[in-house]
Amino acid sequence: MGAPIVQLQEANIFQNKQCILSQVDIEVQAGDFVFLIGKTGTGKSSLIKTLYADLPLQEGQGGIVGYDLNGIRQKDIPFLRRKLGVVFQDFKLLPDRTVFDNLNFILKATGWKDKAKIKERIQEVLSEVGMESIEQKHPFELSGGEQQRVAIARALLNTPEIIIADEPTGNLDPQTSLEIMEVFQKLHQQGMTVLMATHDYNMIVKFPGKILRCDEGTVYEVVQKKPS
């Protein structure tokens, strides 16, 4: 087994100088599908923000996709984030731009210049999430589920090593949530590593994976009982 894609050792996670999670020891290997579960306010989002270097890792050791999270330099953070596909609960699409322009904006910001290659890549990622024919629509013309599919497509643009999703079905109804989970499952079956924070326990039953639970100030792995 190679080096883990994500590893935290004896990590203490702080938000506003308050220690939210202590002595965190976790590993995510390439090809894993990992659920990060726990009630609202137990530290799931703080942990995820630490992984994409939005919160600094102040105590303990941590690494992700080959980057050391201890004292990562500000100028290296954009390069780290190119190797991560981050999906949020509230989509974070630019409302005044078409779907094509939302994705084009990310590719140009990350150094893509060839217009033909940009167009081809945008069509590829939209196809992967089942949204081939909506390039010229604006986000407000799409349902919540369609907007989240576009957000997943955006996360795939630079062929990340891992997708980190923070409550990606949190704003969606149960049927749409199921459809979005099926998109993540399909990506996982194609070899993508996925780390997903959720408090939707129905999803964990339907889509088995490794489970990490945030509870009482720490994180531990939950061993699922095999059905008898």
Helices and strands as residue ranges (DSSP letters): E 6-15, E 18-28, E 33-37, H 44-51, E 59-64, E 67-68, G 74-76, H 77-82, E 84-87, H 99-109, H 115-128, G 139-141, H 144-156, E 162-166, H 174-189, E 193-198, H 201-206, E 210-215, E 218-222
